[in-house]
């Protein structure tokens, strides 16, 4: 299965949606594609509401995204975590790295207030 990424501007915020499985098969390509989609600076909502599954390789991609945001002038919010993805991120301590909200709209609002 593949992972599809979509970038959409929304009121000064870049929304990047991920659709599919984030696992060892898709992670290298997703990492490369995310690097290309991320702005040099600004506000980013990473929408995971259509991410059906995330393995440890997927967590590594999120860690690299976090580091990329930290090393640039990007403020990042995650949204739409499934219960399974949230549990994995919580168990590994990854939730502490990110601001997490329920919806893209909440993410946009959190970044623009």
PyMOL commands that place a pseudoatom at each C-alpha (Angstrom):
pseudoatom trace, name=CA, resn=UNK, resi=1, chain=A, elem=C, hetatm=0, pos=[0.000, 0.000, 0.000]
pseudoatom trace, name=CA, resn=UNK, resi=2, chain=A, elem=C, hetatm=0, pos=[1.183, 3.504, -0.681]
pseudoatom trace, name=CA, resn=UNK, resi=3, chain=A, elem=C, hetatm=0, pos=[1.040, 6.688, 1.329]
pseudoatom trace, name=CA, resn=UNK, resi=4, chain=A, elem=C, hetatm=0, pos=[-0.355, 9.742, -0.413]
pseudoatom trace, name=CA, resn=UNK, resi=5, chain=A, elem=C, hetatm=0, pos=[0.534, 13.257, 0.732]
pseudoatom trace, name=CA, resn=UNK, resi=6, chain=A, elem=C, hetatm=0, pos=[-1.394, 16.390, -0.111]
pseudoatom trace, name=CA, resn=UNK, resi=7, chain=A, elem=C, hetatm=0, pos=[-0.383, 19.984, 0.612]
pseudoatom trace, name=CA, resn=UNK, resi=8, chain=A, elem=C, hetatm=0, pos=[-3.055, 22.651, 0.925]
pseudoatom trace, name=CA, resn=UNK, resi=9, chain=A, elem=C, hetatm=0, pos=[-2.727, 26.290, 2.011]
pseudoatom trace, name=CA, resn=UNK, resi=10, chain=A, elem=C, hetatm=0, pos=[-5.360, 27.335, 4.528]
pseudoatom trace, name=CA, resn=UNK, resi=11, chain=A, elem=C, hetatm=0, pos=[-5.372, 30.894, 5.824]
pseudoatom trace, name=CA, resn=UNK, resi=12, chain=A, elem=C, hetatm=0, pos=[-1.606, 31.308, 6.118]
pseudoatom trace, name=CA, resn=UNK, resi=13, chain=A, elem=C, hetatm=0, pos=[-1.124, 27.742, 7.358]
pseudoatom trace, name=CA, resn=UNK, resi=14, chain=A, elem=C, hetatm=0, pos=[0.255, 24.854, 5.295]
pseudoatom trace, name=CA, resn=UNK, resi=15, chain=A, elem=C, hetatm=0, pos=[-1.872, 21.733, 5.826]
pseudoatom trace, name=CA, resn=UNK, resi=16, chain=A, elem=C, hetatm=0, pos=[-0.159, 18.485, 4.860]
pseudoatom trace, name=CA, resn=UNK, resi=17, chain=A, elem=C, hetatm=0, pos=[-2.473, 15.470, 4.839]
pseudoatom trace, name=CA, resn=UNK, resi=18, chain=A, elem=C, hetatm=0, pos=[-1.185, 11.909, 4.949]
pseudoatom trace, name=CA, resn=UNK, resi=19, chain=A, elem=C, hetatm=0, pos=[-3.379, 9.123, 3.587]
pseudoatom trace, name=CA, resn=UNK, resi=20, chain=A, elem=C, hetatm=0, pos=[-2.358, 5.477, 3.979]
pseudoatom trace, name=CA, resn=UNK, resi=21, chain=A, elem=C, hetatm=0, pos=[0.077, 3.412, 6.018]
pseudoatom trace, name=CA, resn=UNK, resi=22, chain=A, elem=C, hetatm=0, pos=[3.299, 4.806, 7.437]
pseudoatom trace, name=CA, resn=UNK, resi=23, chain=A, elem=C, hetatm=0, pos=[5.516, 1.759, 7.756]
pseudoatom trace, name=CA, resn=UNK, resi=24, chain=A, elem=C, hetatm=0, pos=[8.964, 0.508, 6.756]
pseudoatom trace, name=CA, resn=UNK, resi=25, chain=A, elem=C, hetatm=0, pos=[7.835, 0.187, 3.137]
pseudoatom trace, name=CA, resn=UNK, resi=26, chain=A, elem=C, hetatm=0, pos=[6.463, 3.733, 2.770]
pseudoatom trace, name=CA, resn=UNK, resi=27, chain=A, elem=C, hetatm=0, pos=[8.607, 5.648, 5.302]
pseudoatom trace, name=CA, resn=UNK, resi=28, chain=A, elem=C, hetatm=0, pos=[11.626, 6.443, 3.074]
pseudoatom trace, name=CA, resn=UNK, resi=29, chain=A, elem=C, hetatm=0, pos=[9.455, 7.978, 0.352]
pseudoatom trace, name=CA, resn=UNK, resi=30, chain=A, elem=C, hetatm=0, pos=[7.228, 9.806, 2.859]
pseudoatom trace, name=CA, resn=UNK, resi=31, chain=A, elem=C, hetatm=0, pos=[10.295, 11.270, 4.562]
pseudoatom trace, name=CA, resn=UNK, resi=32, chain=A, elem=C, hetatm=0, pos=[11.605, 12.520, 1.220]
pseudoatom trace, name=CA, resn=UNK, resi=33, chain=A, elem=C, hetatm=0, pos=[8.213, 13.897, 0.165]
pseudoatom trace, name=CA, resn=UNK, resi=34, chain=A, elem=C, hetatm=0, pos=[7.608, 15.632, 3.509]
pseudoatom trace, name=CA, resn=UNK, resi=35, chain=A, elem=C, hetatm=0, pos=[10.997, 17.325, 3.300]
pseudoatom trace, name=CA, resn=UNK, resi=36, chain=A, elem=C, hetatm=0, pos=[9.993, 18.717, -0.107]
pseudoatom trace, name=CA, resn=UNK, resi=37, chain=A, elem=C, hetatm=0, pos=[6.522, 19.815, 1.067]
pseudoatom trace, name=CA, resn=UNK, resi=38, chain=A, elem=C, hetatm=0, pos=[7.643, 21.521, 4.270]
pseudoatom trace, name=CA, resn=UNK, resi=39, chain=A, elem=C, hetatm=0, pos=[8.058, 25.285, 4.016]
pseudoatom trace, name=CA, resn=UNK, resi=40, chain=A, elem=C, hetatm=0, pos=[11.305, 26.905, 5.151]
pseudoatom trace, name=CA, resn=UNK, resi=41, chain=A, elem=C, hetatm=0, pos=[9.312, 28.848, 7.708]
pseudoatom trace, name=CA, resn=UNK, resi=42, chain=A, elem=C, hetatm=0, pos=[5.734, 29.281, 8.765]
pseudoatom trace, name=CA, resn=UNK, resi=43, chain=A, elem=C, hetatm=0, pos=[2.893, 27.308, 10.240]
pseudoatom trace, name=CA, resn=UNK, resi=44, chain=A, elem=C, hetatm=0, pos=[2.220, 23.637, 9.456]
pseudoatom trace, name=CA, resn=UNK, resi=45, chain=A, elem=C, hetatm=0, pos=[-0.623, 21.303, 10.392]
pseudoatom trace, name=CA, resn=UNK, resi=46, chain=A, elem=C, hetatm=0, pos=[0.239, 17.662, 9.747]
pseudoatom trace, name=CA, resn=UNK, resi=47, chain=A, elem=C, hetatm=0, pos=[-3.102, 15.869, 9.361]
pseudoatom trace, name=CA, resn=UNK, resi=48, chain=A, elem=C, hetatm=0, pos=[-2.873, 12.187, 10.259]
pseudoatom trace, name=CA, resn=UNK, resi=49, chain=A, elem=C, hetatm=0, pos=[-6.616, 11.511, 10.274]
pseudoatom trace, name=CA, resn=UNK, resi=50, chain=A, elem=C, hetatm=0, pos=[-6.259, 9.205, 7.269]
pseudoatom trace, name=CA, resn=UNK, resi=51, chain=A, elem=C, hetatm=0, pos=[-3.102, 7.477, 8.489]
pseudoatom trace, name=CA, resn=UNK, resi=52, chain=A, elem=C, hetatm=0, pos=[-4.404, 3.980, 9.087]
pseudoatom trace, name=CA, resn=UNK, resi=53, chain=A, elem=C, hetatm=0, pos=[-1.241, 2.521, 10.599]
pseudoatom trace, name=CA, resn=UNK, resi=54, chain=A, elem=C, hetatm=0, pos=[2.118, 3.697, 11.883]
pseudoatom trace, name=CA, resn=UNK, resi=55, chain=A, elem=C, hetatm=0, pos=[5.112, 1.468, 12.626]
pseudoatom trace, name=CA, resn=UNK, resi=56, chain=A, elem=C, hetatm=0, pos=[8.370, 2.367, 14.343]
pseudoatom trace, name=CA, resn=UNK, resi=57, chain=A, elem=C, hetatm=0, pos=[9.623, 3.523, 10.925]
pseudoatom trace, name=CA, resn=UNK, resi=58, chain=A, elem=C, hetatm=0, pos=[6.704, 5.958, 10.867]
pseudoatom trace, name=CA, resn=UNK, resi=59, chain=A, elem=C, hetatm=0, pos=[7.621, 7.249, 14.309]
pseudoatom trace, name=CA, resn=UNK, resi=60, chain=A, elem=C, hetatm=0, pos=[11.132, 7.871, 13.018]
pseudoatom trace, name=CA, resn=UNK, resi=61, chain=A, elem=C, hetatm=0, pos=[9.677, 9.947, 10.169]
pseudoatom trace, name=CA, resn=UNK, resi=62, chain=A, elem=C, hetatm=0, pos=[7.702, 12.022, 12.696]
pseudoatom trace, name=CA, resn=UNK, resi=63, chain=A, elem=C, hetatm=0, pos=[10.839, 12.516, 14.780]
pseudoatom trace, name=CA, resn=UNK, resi=64, chain=A, elem=C, hetatm=0, pos=[12.700, 13.765, 11.699]
pseudoatom trace, name=CA, resn=UNK, resi=65, chain=A, elem=C, hetatm=0, pos=[9.778, 16.094, 10.877]
pseudoatom trace, name=CA, resn=UNK, resi=66, chain=A, elem=C, hetatm=0, pos=[9.908, 17.414, 14.434]
pseudoatom trace, name=CA, resn=UNK, resi=67, chain=A, elem=C, hetatm=0, pos=[13.662, 18.016, 14.169]
pseudoatom trace, name=CA, resn=UNK, resi=68, chain=A, elem=C, hetatm=0, pos=[13.235, 19.721, 10.800]
pseudoatom trace, name=CA, resn=UNK, resi=69, chain=A, elem=C, hetatm=0, pos=[10.614, 22.038, 12.284]
pseudoatom trace, name=CA, resn=UNK, resi=70, chain=A, elem=C, hetatm=0, pos=[12.807, 22.773, 15.310]
pseudoatom trace, name=CA, resn=UNK, resi=71, chain=A, elem=C, hetatm=0, pos=[15.828, 23.613, 13.173]
pseudoatom trace, name=CA, resn=UNK, resi=72, chain=A, elem=C, hetatm=0, pos=[13.858, 26.011, 10.990]
pseudoatom trace, name=CA, resn=UNK, resi=73, chain=A, elem=C, hetatm=0, pos=[11.255, 28.660, 11.651]
pseudoatom trace, name=CA, resn=UNK, resi=74, chain=A, elem=C, hetatm=0, pos=[8.321, 26.246, 11.438]
pseudoatom trace, name=CA, resn=UNK, resi=75, chain=A, elem=C, hetatm=0, pos=[5.640, 25.828, 14.082]
pseudoatom trace, name=CA, resn=UNK, resi=76, chain=A, elem=C, hetatm=0, pos=[4.050, 22.390, 13.785]
pseudoatom trace, name=CA, resn=UNK, resi=77, chain=A, elem=C, hetatm=0, pos=[0.800, 20.873, 15.032]
pseudoatom trace, name=CA, resn=UNK, resi=78, chain=A, elem=C, hetatm=0, pos=[-0.373, 17.273, 14.580]
pseudoatom trace, name=CA, resn=UNK, resi=79, chain=A, elem=C, hetatm=0, pos=[-4.027, 16.506, 14.127]
pseudoatom trace, name=CA, resn=UNK, resi=80, chain=A, elem=C, hetatm=0, pos=[-6.342, 13.549, 13.625]
pseudoatom trace, name=CA, resn=UNK, resi=81, chain=A, elem=C, hetatm=0, pos=[-4.426, 10.879, 15.535]
pseudoatom trace, name=CA, resn=UNK, resi=82, chain=A, elem=C, hetatm=0, pos=[-6.265, 7.570, 15.560]
pseudoatom trace, name=CA, resn=UNK, resi=83, chain=A, elem=C, hetatm=0, pos=[-6.502, 5.830, 18.949]
pseudoatom trace, name=CA, resn=UNK, resi=84, chain=A, elem=C, hetatm=0, pos=[-3.863, 3.300, 17.812]
pseudoatom trace, name=CA, resn=UNK, resi=85, chain=A, elem=C, hetatm=0, pos=[-1.425, 5.964, 16.601]
pseudoatom trace, name=CA, resn=UNK, resi=86, chain=A, elem=C, hetatm=0, pos=[-2.016, 8.045, 19.743]
pseudoatom trace, name=CA, resn=UNK, resi=87, chain=A, elem=C, hetatm=0, pos=[-1.318, 4.992, 21.940]
pseudoatom trace, name=CA, resn=UNK, resi=88, chain=A, elem=C, hetatm=0, pos=[1.932, 4.222, 20.101]
pseudoatom trace, name=CA, resn=UNK, resi=89, chain=A, elem=C, hetatm=0, pos=[3.064, 7.840, 20.301]
pseudoatom trace, name=CA, resn=UNK, resi=90, chain=A, elem=C, hetatm=0, pos=[2.146, 8.043, 23.989]
pseudoatom trace, name=CA, resn=UNK, resi=91, chain=A, elem=C, hetatm=0, pos=[3.917, 4.778, 24.882]
pseudoatom trace, name=CA, resn=UNK, resi=92, chain=A, elem=C, hetatm=0, pos=[7.113, 5.922, 23.164]
pseudoatom trace, name=CA, resn=UNK, resi=93, chain=A, elem=C, hetatm=0, pos=[7.056, 9.446, 24.579]
pseudoatom trace, name=CA, resn=UNK, resi=94, chain=A, elem=C, hetatm=0, pos=[6.531, 11.035, 21.167]
pseudoatom trace, name=CA, resn=UNK, resi=95, chain=A, elem=C, hetatm=0, pos=[3.346, 12.854, 22.199]
pseudoatom trace, name=CA, resn=UNK, resi=96, chain=A, elem=C, hetatm=0, pos=[5.475, 15.115, 24.371]
pseudoatom trace, name=CA, resn=UNK, resi=97, chain=A, elem=C, hetatm=0, pos=[7.270, 16.513, 21.322]
pseudoatom trace, name=CA, resn=UNK, resi=98, chain=A, elem=C, hetatm=0, pos=[4.166, 17.720, 19.524]
pseudoatom trace, name=CA, resn=UNK, resi=99, chain=A, elem=C, hetatm=0, pos=[1.151, 19.922, 19.989]
pseudoatom trace, name=CA, resn=UNK, resi=100, chain=A, elem=C, hetatm=0, pos=[-1.744, 17.587, 19.185]
pseudoatom trace, name=CA, resn=UNK, resi=101, chain=A, elem=C, hetatm=0, pos=[-5.304, 18.673, 18.443]
pseudoatom trace, name=CA, resn=UNK, resi=102, chain=A, elem=C, hetatm=0, pos=[-8.358, 16.853, 17.127]
pseudoatom trace, name=CA, resn=UNK, resi=103, chain=A, elem=C, hetatm=0, pos=[-9.088, 18.589, 13.816]
pseudoatom trace, name=CA, resn=UNK, resi=104, chain=A, elem=C, hetatm=0, pos=[-7.374, 20.577, 11.078]
pseudoatom trace, name=CA, resn=UNK, resi=105, chain=A, elem=C, hetatm=0, pos=[-9.540, 23.565, 12.013]
pseudoatom trace, name=CA, resn=UNK, resi=106, chain=A, elem=C, hetatm=0, pos=[-8.329, 23.378, 15.633]
pseudoatom trace, name=CA, resn=UNK, resi=107, chain=A, elem=C, hetatm=0, pos=[-4.749, 23.088, 14.367]
pseudoatom trace, name=CA, resn=UNK, resi=108, chain=A, elem=C, hetatm=0, pos=[-5.090, 26.182, 12.197]
pseudoatom trace, name=CA, resn=UNK, resi=109, chain=A, elem=C, hetatm=0, pos=[-6.634, 28.051, 15.108]
pseudoatom trace, name=CA, resn=UNK, resi=110, chain=A, elem=C, hetatm=0, pos=[-3.915, 26.904, 17.538]
pseudoatom trace, name=CA, resn=UNK, resi=111, chain=A, elem=C, hetatm=0, pos=[-1.224, 28.211, 15.204]
pseudoatom trace, name=CA, resn=UNK, resi=112, chain=A, elem=C, hetatm=0, pos=[-2.848, 31.525, 14.309]
pseudoatom trace, name=CA, resn=UNK, resi=113, chain=A, elem=C, hetatm=0, pos=[-3.989, 32.844, 17.711]
for i in range(1, 113): cmd.bond("trace and resi %d" % i, "trace and resi %d" % (i + 1))
show_as sticks, trace
zoom trace
